[in-house]
Amino acid sequence: MSAHIVTGPAPGTTAPAHTVTGPAPGSDAGRAADNRSIGKPQGTADFNVAAIFSHHMVMQRHRPIPVFGHGKPGTRIHARLFEAASAASGGPKTFAEVDGTIRPDGSWRITLPPQEAGGPFTLELTASNGIQLVFHDVMIGEVWLASGQSNMEFELHSTREAAQAIAQSADPLLRFYNTPKSGDVGDELFDAERRSTWQACAPDTTGTMSAIAYYFAAKLRRQFGDTVPIGIIDCYIGGTSITCWMDEATVESGDAGRPYWQRYQQALAGHTEQDFHDMTLAWKTRFDHWNAQIEAARAANPNVSWDELNANYGECPWPPPVTPHSQYRPTGAFTAMVARVAPYAVRGVLWYQGEEDAPHSASYATLLRQMIDLWRQMWRIGGNTVHGVSGYAAHCAELPFIIIQLPQWIDRATAEAHADPLDWPVIRETQWDAARDIPDVTTVCTIDCGEYDNIHPYDKRTVGERTAAMALHTMYGHRDIAAWGPEPVEILLESGPSHAAPGDGAVDGAAVLVRYRHADGLRFDGTVPGTGNTGGLDALSRIAGQSGFELAGEDGVFHDAAADIVYGSKAGGDNRGSGAIRVSCPEISRPTAIRYAWRSWGPAPVHNADGLPAIPFRSDVPQS
């Protein structure tokens, strides 16, 4: 039996918006939910399985495979994974069989032993009450969960290369599951889950997939060939704070998250359920009207600018009202999405989020670590629940995270007012520090991938493929694939005369030497994202204001600085893989602090020979 595959948004989701941190353009763009039957085994209240299990699913290879759901306590369950009969085999070949019992609280979980990549298989779940759920065309391969907010949500059909990418996307071994977007566990979510299903990539399905996740998965498919299926679990909501992806106990547990919860409670105070209904309806009416106007204007003139759209139709009505049912409330997405997907076996998590939390950037370091810990607890499988294997920890490390670092962005009004709050650099620093401090966490630098006055940059191919390169290098053993840009490893104070860019002459005072690794072919390339070495800019030297570097003295005031590559460039000597840049500023006689690309939007021209950008950073300068 095969399933009729459908796609589309979860019921109740809304049309796209141009907002500061809200839904990505094109996300759930006015598509009505498809209510046709998809032949998905549903089960009953006495025995059912989590919504993520459907025909065409991909399950993680080389890991214990949890299968879980709810039902009547005491009911016995038998799970069987087998390969259908063929002329060669002469009959079905069983790969795994496991028995279990529904717990007193109504939950159940049984765990199949690890399998090699392959398929198609059939997963058969039989309960002692006579209910049987059978899932066909099941593949074993590599599964990743893609999560976060709008830039992860940004769907393939909205990208600059959408038409070509979608037309060429047919791949029966690249599959995805769109987790229904919700912040509330109720009938609307249950209905969406009944209609949710895994889908194979094809021109009529791939457009609704996360663009970053698609490009990530497609690169893995090209690398692995036809032997390893790839599955993506899309699990994201635009405009969500990191606290939306955490449980209440964690959010309230410390000074970082508690203010979020207090602001949420204060917004609810004094309102009734009818108030929440009326506020939501009024907002949605305005929001849908605004989107209809924007859609019509862009259809009439695809090149119309957002400045013109906002002048004609006003700013997007955002944010939506705070209610106890909102997708955007603290804990909402965790409760209605993450907790209903976990612990479906995955290789790791792709995490792209942080824009919404920029105004509270000082708290983000703590919250990010708390969220990672919480998710790892959700995906941790104790040895006593694993049948026939020695426990999850014996087979893999903690749930890996690949964090996509925020790119450059600033809105035009803030830039023209010279009022950059410098929150995004702090978020970027937190994301990079997580990779240095937390085991099995890596961070992908995208400082060169942003767009001025557009928080949703259209180039998702670069980000997705760069993230795939990181996974292939760090997790799959492909050490020949470049994954890192230049990373500072040492800051040195150089006394005596220093030199600015050629033609500027000697500068009295001290310079700062920044030593880098991953710096073969170290060079300056362009200035801000979207520029290259045009207009005669030097690849080995940059004047103040174009280098991206700043120095501060004892007063703590930063000044633009000049920078020279002293070795590690293509013209350099034998220091392959390492490099150094000398930074100097005539206004600073004795530098005490240095920073690079420490702006929401500004010059960030340092790259290596692989075209990967240098990591933004700030540091004190050790005094000799």
N, C-alpha and C positions, 0 to 999 in steps of 0.2 A: 504494500500500500504506500502511495506517495502523497505528499501534502501539497496543497495549492499555496504557493508562497505569495504573501502580500507584504506591502511595506507601508510606511506612513507614520505620522506622529501619534503619540499617545493622546487619547481623547482629552479635550480641554486645554491642549497647548495652543500657543498663540502664534501670530504672524511675526515676521522679523522686525527688528527695530534698529535704528542708529542711535546707540546710547553710549554712555561712558563705560559701563561694564555689563550691560544687559544681554539679551539674546543675540546670537550671531546673525548677521544678515542671511536670509534664506533659510534659517532654521525653522522647520515646521511651517514653511511659507504658505499658509493658507490651504494646505492639503487637508481634505476631510478624511477622517478615519475610515478605513475599509472594514465594514462589518460582515463581509462574506465569511463563510466557514472556511477554515484552513485545515480541517481534519486533524487538529492537534489533540492527542489524548488528554483528556481533562481530569478524569477521576471524579471522586465525589468527596463529601465531607468525611466519609469513613476511610478514604485512602486516596491521597493525591501527592503529586510531586511538585517541587518548586517550578515556577513558570519558565525558568531559563532552560529547562529540559524540553526539547522538541525534536521533531524530525530534522535532519540535516545539521545537527549540532557538531561542533568540534570539541573533543575532550583532550586534556593535557597528557602528553606522552611522558613516560619516565617518572610519573608521580602517582601516588595513591589517588584514586578517583572517587571523591565523595558523591553519593547520590542521596538526596534528602527531600523531606516534605512533611506533611502532617496527616493525621488520621485518627482512628479510634484506638485508644490505648489498649495494648495487649495484642493487637493484630500482628500476625506473623507475615514477614515479607521475604520473598525470594527474588534475587536479581541475577540475571544471566546476560552476559555479553557474548554474542556469537556471530560467526560469519555465515552468511546464507549458503545453502547448498549450491554446488557447481558441478559441472561435468567432471572436473578434475578431482574434486574432493569426494564426490559421491554422497555427501550429506553435510548437514550443518556442522561446523567446527566450533566448539565452545572454548572461549579464551578465559572466561572467569565466571564463577558462580559464588554468590555470597548470600547468607541468610541474616535476617535481623528481626527485631520486634519494635513496634511503636511504643515509645516511652509513656509513662504516666501523664506527662504534661501534653501529650498529643503530638510531639515532634518525633521524627525518626531520621536516622542517617546510617547508611551502610557504605562501606568503602571497598571498591574494587581494587585489586592489586595493580601496580604499574604495568603499562603496556607499551609496546613499540609503536611507532607511527604506522598508520595504515588504515585500511577500510575499503569499502564500506562495511560497517557492522550493524547489528541489530541489538538494541538494549531492551530487554523484556523484564518488566516488574510485575510480579504476581503476588497478590495478597491472599491470606487465608480466608477472607470473606468472599472470594471469587472474583474480585475486581482485577483486571489485567490491563496494564499500560504497555504498549509496544511502540518503540521509536525506531524508525528506519533511516537508512543512509547516514549512519553515525560514523564520523571520522575521528581518528586519533592523530594529534599533531601538536602544534604550538599554539597556546591560547594566551592572549594579553587582554587586560582590562584597561580601557582608555577612559579616563575620568577627569573632571575639573569643571571649568566654566566655559564661557562662550567661544574662546579660540580653539578649544578641543571640540566643542559642539559644532563649529563651523563646518557645514556639510560640503561634500565634494561638488555638488551642482552649483555652488556659489563661488567657486574658485575661478581664477583667471583662465586656467587651462581646462575648464570643466568639460566642454564638448568633446575634446579629443580624449581626455582621460576616461570619461564615461564610455565612449564608443569602444575603447580598447580594453575595458575592464573585465570582460568575460573570463572567469576563472572558477571552475567548479570546486577547486581546492582552496579558495580564499572565501571565507564565510564570516558573517557578522550577525550579532544579536543586538538590537536596539532595546535597551532596558526602558520600560515605560517611565516617562518623566512624571514624578509626583513627589509631593511633600506630605502626603496624608494617606494612611492605610484605610481604605474604605471601598465602597462598591465601585466607584469610578476606576480605582486602581485595579481591582479584581477583574473588571471587564476588560481593561487594557491588557492585563497579563494573559487572559484567556486567548486574546488575539495576537499576542506577541510570538515570534518564531525566529529561529535561525534562518538566514538567507544566504544563498550562494551569490557571489558577485557576478553581475550581468548588467548590461546597459539599462535595463528597466528596474534595477534595484540599487546599484552602487551609489547613485546620486544622493541617497539619504544617509550615507555613512559619514562618519567623521572624516574630513579630508586628511588630517594629519594621520589618523589611524590607518586610512586606506594606503597612503604612500608608504607608511611604515611597513604595513603588512605586505604590500606588493614587492618592496625591496627584499624582505625576507623570503618571499616565494621565489624570486629570481635567484637568490643565493642558494636556497636549499633544493631547487629543482622540483621534480614531480613526486618526490618521495615523502615530503612532509607537508600536510595541509596546515593552513594558518587560520586561526579563529580570533576574531576581535569582539569583545563585549563592550559596546558603547554604553557608557554610564555617566552622563553629564547633564548639567543644566546651566545655561548662561545666566550671569548675574548673581551667582551664589558665592557667599562667603565660605571660607574653609570651615566655619562652625556649622554650616549646613550639612557637612559630611562627617560630623562627629555626634556621639550620643550625648544625652543631657548630663550624665554623670561626669563625663570628661570636660564638657564645656564649663560646667559649674565648679570644677575641681581646683581652679587656681585663678590668679589675678589676670591672666591673659584672656581667658574665655569668659569669665564671670561678667564683665561689662557688656558683652554681646547679649548674654542672657537677660541681664537687667534692662537693657534698652528694649529688648523684645517684650518683656513682661510689662514695661511701662507703656508700650504702644498698644497692648491689649487692654489695659486697665480701663474700666468704665464702659466697655462696649459689649453689646449682646451679639448672639449668633445672627440675628437679623441685621444688625449694623454691619457685621463682617460681610454678609451676603450683599447688602446694598452697596457698600464701598467697593467691593470687588466687581460687581456688575457695572457700576458707574465708571470705574477705571477701565475695565475691559472695553466698554463702549467707546471711550475716548481713544484707547490704544488701537482698537481695530479700525476706527475711522482715520486716525493718523496714518496707519499702515496702508490703508486703501489709497489714500491720497499720494503717499510716497510711491507705492507700486505703480499707480497710473502715471505719475510724473516721470518715473524712470523708464517705463515702457515707451512713453512718447519721446523721451530724450535720454538714451542710455548713458550719455556723457555728462549729464547734469551733475553739478557739484553738490556736496552736502551743505556748503555755505548757502547756496541758492535754495536748496530744499528747506533748510531750517528757516531761512528768511521768509519763505512763502507759506510754510505750514507750521512753523513753530518747532520747538525742541520736542523730542520724543517724550510722551507722558511716562516718565520713569522716576522712581521705582514704583512698583505696585503697592497697594496697601498691605500692611502687616496684619496677618490673620493666623489663627491656630491651624489653618489648613494649607497655608501657602508653601509653594516649592522653595521660597526664598527665606523661610524662617530657620533659625538655628535648629539643628537636628533633623529637619524635614527630609532632606535627600538621603541621609544616612538611614533613617527608619524605613522609608518607603522604597528605597532602591538598594543601597549597599547591603543592608541586613537581609534582604530577600534574594540577593545573588550569592552572598558568601555562604559556605566556603567552596563554591564551584572551582574546581582546580584550574589554576592559571600559572603561567610562567612568571608573570610579574605585572606591575601596574605602570601605565604611562600617565603621568600627572602634570596637567597644565592648568594652573590656577594661581591666583594671587592678586589680580587686578582689583577685585572688589574689596580686598583688605588693605589696599594701599594707604587709606587714611589712618589705619591703625597698625602701621608697619612695625612699630616697636614690639607688638605682641606676636607677630607672625612666626618668629623663630620658635617660640614655645608651642604655639598651636600646630605648626607643621610637624614637629616631633611627636606631639600627643596624637595627632591623627594617624601618623605612620604606626605608632605603637598600637593604637586601637585596631586598625585594620589588620595588623599582623596577628593580634589576638583572635580576630574573627576568622582568619584563614588558617590558624594553627590547628592541626589535627593531633590530638593526643594519641599515644600508642595504644591505649585501651579501646579505641574506636576503630582501629585499623585491623582488618581481618586478613591474616595470612602474610602480613609484612611487619617489620620491626618498628614501625612508627614513622610519621612524616619527617621528623627532624633527621632521621637517618638517611633520607633520600634527597633533601635539598635544604638550602639555607632559609632564613626568614624570608617572607614575601618581599621580593626585590621591588624597588621603585626606580623608575627613570623619570626625573623631574625635568620638565622643559622650562628653562629660565625665561623670565619675561624679556621680550625684545625692547627696542626703543619705541617710545610713543610720548607725545604730548599733544594736547588740544591747542588749536590755533590761538584762542583767546588767552590762555595761560602763557603761551610762548610770547605773544606780542606784549603782554603785560610784564614780562621778565619775572614771573612769579612761580617758577618751578619749585614745588614743595619738596623735591628730592625724596619722595616716598618710594618710587619705583626702584631706585638704586638700592635702597635698604632691603626691599623684597628680593631683589636679585642676589644680594649678598647672603641673605638667609638661605636661599635656595642652593647657592654654591657651598656654603658652610655645611649644609646637611649632607652633601656628598663626601665632605672631608671627615665628618664627625660620626656618621651613622653607617654601620656595616650594611652592605648590599644596597646602597643608595648611590646613584650616579646622577649627574646634572648635565644637560645639554645646553651649551651657550648659544643664544640666538640674538646677540646684541646687534647683529647686522641685518636682521630680518623684519624690522618694524616699518611702519609707514607714518609719516607726519599727519597729525589730525585724523588718523583712522586707527582706532583701537583694535580693529579686526583686519589685519593685513591679509591680502588676497593670496600671497604666495605661501601655500601650505606644503608644497612639494619639498622645498628646501628643509623645512622643519621636520617633516615626516621622515625623509630619507636620512637626514642627519641623526635623528633619534634611532633609526634602524641601524645606522653605522655604529652607534654607541652600543646597542644591544649585541650586535654581531661581534664587536671587538671584545667587550667585557664579559659577555655571558655565553657566547657560542664559540669562543676560541679563535676567531678570525683576526689574528694579530696584525695581518697585513692591511687591514682596513683602517684608515685614519679616522680617529674619533675625537681627538682633543685639539683645540687651538692653543696658542701660547699661554702658558700659565706661570705667573710669577712665583719664584721659589726663594729669592733672596733680595733684600733691599740693602744697599750699601751707600754710605755717605762718602763722596770723593771731595777732599779738600783741594784748595788751589783753584787756578783758572779753569773754567769750563767753557764749552763752545756751544753756541746756538747753531741754527741752521746755516748752511753756507751763505756767505754774503753779509751775515749779521755781525761778524767779527767776534772777538773774544769777549767773554763776560766774566767780570770779577766775581769772586765768591766761590761757593761750593755747588757741586752737581750731585745728583742722585743716580746711582747705577741700579737698574732693575734687571736681574738675571732671570731668564725664562727657560722652561723646558717645553717640549713639543714645539720647538721653535726653528726647525730646519726651514731654510728659505724665509726667514723673518723679513717682513717688509711692511711698508705703509701702502694701503690701497684705498683710494677714495677718501671720503670724510664721513658723512652720515649715511645711513642705509639707502641703497638705491643709486649710489654714486660710484664711479670707478676712478682710475687715475687719469683724469682729464684736466685740461687747462694747465699742463706743465707741472703738476704736483710731483714732488720728488718721492721715489719709493724708499729712500734711505734716510731722509731727513724731513722734519716738519717744523714750521715756525709755531710760535705760541698762538693758540686759537684754532690750529688745525691738527695738532698732534693728539688731542684727547687727554693729555696729561695736565695736571695742575700740581703746584707746590704751595705749601704754607710754611710760614716762619713761626716764631714764638708767639705772635699775636693770633695765630689760628686762622687767619684770613687766606683763602686760596686764591692763587693767581694762575692764569694760563701760562703754560711752560712750553719751551721748545724741546725737541727730542731728536736724537740721532741714534741710528742703529750702529753699534760699534763692532759687533760680529754676529754671525748667524744668518746674514742675508745670503742670497744666491751668489753674491760676489764675494762672500766671506771665505774663511779658511777651512780648517778641519773640524770645526765645532758642530758637527752634524747633530741635530736634535737639541741643541742648546743655543742660546743667544742672549744678547744683552742690549738694553737701550739706555743711553745716557740722557737724563732729563735736567734742564737748567732753566733758570728764570732770573733776569737781572734785578727784579724787585726783591728777591729773596737771597740774602747773603748766607744764611745758614738754614737750610730746610729742616723742618721738624716733622712734616707729614707730606704724603704724596697720595694722589688718587688718579685713576684712569677711567674714562667713560662714566664718570660719576654724575650723570645727568639723566633726566627722563628722556631727553633728546639732545644729541650733540655729537661731536666728532668721536669716532671709534675706529680708526683706520688700521690698527695693527692686525696682521694676519700672518699665517705661515704658508709654506709652499703648497699645502693642500687646500688653501683657500678658506681655512677655518679661522674664526675671529679670536682675538685674545680675550681673556677673561677680564671683565671689569673688576676693579678692586680699589680698596683704600687701605693705607697702612701708615703707621708711624715710621719715621726714619731713625734707625738706631744712631745714637750720637757717640762718636769715638772719643 
